[in-house]
Amino acid sequence: MVTSVFLSPKKTVPDTVAEWISNNLSENPEKTFFGSTFVLVPTKSAAKTLAAKLAERAGEAAAIGGIEISTFEVFAAEMTKSLPVATAAD
């Protein structure tokens, strides 16, 4: 799915992304469960900020589930761990 999201100069990027994810990917009315959603962000700091913004939107008493937020480096490292390793015969 490709969607255009226009960034407003009145909101930060994490606020805009959290709002879009909450409004478009949430699987329950409380906007606390996101199925099996995977979001790539540029930095670990961006991942923490986005997670905090999603939690803020859901409310302090709610837990967020079904979403994984990761950097490309972490994602690539996890993918290479799961690849089979070929060894040369002696």
Contacts in CASP RR format, 6 or more apart in sequence:
PFRMAT RR
TARGET T0000
AUTHOR 0000-0000-0000
METHOD contacts of the structure
MODEL  1
MVTSVFLSPKKTVPDTVAEWISNNLSENPEKTFFGSTFVLVPTKSAAKTL
AAKLAERAGEAAAIGGIEISTFEVFAAEMTKSLPVATAAD
3 20 0 8 1.000
3 24 0 8 1.000
5 16 0 8 1.000
5 17 0 8 1.000
5 20 0 8 1.000
7 13 0 8 1.000
7 16 0 8 1.000
8 16 0 8 1.000
11 19 0 8 1.000
14 46 0 8 1.000
14 49 0 8 1.000
14 50 0 8 1.000
14 52 0 8 1.000
14 53 0 8 1.000
15 53 0 8 1.000
17 50 0 8 1.000
17 53 0 8 1.000
18 50 0 8 1.000
18 53 0 8 1.000
18 54 0 8 1.000
18 56 0 8 1.000
18 57 0 8 1.000
19 57 0 8 1.000
21 34 0 8 1.000
21 37 0 8 1.000
21 39 0 8 1.000
21 54 0 8 1.000
21 67 0 8 1.000
22 31 0 8 1.000
22 54 0 8 1.000
22 57 0 8 1.000
22 58 0 8 1.000
23 31 0 8 1.000
25 34 0 8 1.000
25 35 0 8 1.000
25 37 0 8 1.000
25 67 0 8 1.000
26 32 0 8 1.000
26 33 0 8 1.000
26 34 0 8 1.000
27 33 0 8 1.000
27 34 0 8 1.000
27 35 0 8 1.000
30 58 0 8 1.000
30 62 0 8 1.000
31 57 0 8 1.000
31 58 0 8 1.000
32 58 0 8 1.000
32 62 0 8 1.000
32 63 0 8 1.000
32 64 0 8 1.000
32 65 0 8 1.000
33 64 0 8 1.000
33 65 0 8 1.000
33 66 0 8 1.000
34 64 0 8 1.000
34 65 0 8 1.000
34 66 0 8 1.000
34 67 0 8 1.000
35 65 0 8 1.000
35 66 0 8 1.000
35 67 0 8 1.000
36 66 0 8 1.000
37 66 0 8 1.000
37 67 0 8 1.000
37 68 0 8 1.000
38 67 0 8 1.000
38 68 0 8 1.000
38 70 0 8 1.000
39 50 0 8 1.000
39 67 0 8 1.000
39 68 0 8 1.000
39 69 0 8 1.000
39 70 0 8 1.000
40 70 0 8 1.000
40 71 0 8 1.000
40 72 0 8 1.000
40 75 0 8 1.000
41 47 0 8 1.000
41 50 0 8 1.000
41 69 0 8 1.000
41 70 0 8 1.000
41 71 0 8 1.000
42 71 0 8 1.000
42 72 0 8 1.000
43 71 0 8 1.000
44 71 0 8 1.000
44 74 0 8 1.000
46 71 0 8 1.000
47 69 0 8 1.000
47 70 0 8 1.000
47 71 0 8 1.000
50 69 0 8 1.000
51 64 0 8 1.000
51 69 0 8 1.000
54 64 0 8 1.000
54 67 0 8 1.000
55 62 0 8 1.000
55 64 0 8 1.000
58 64 0 8 1.000
70 78 0 8 1.000
END
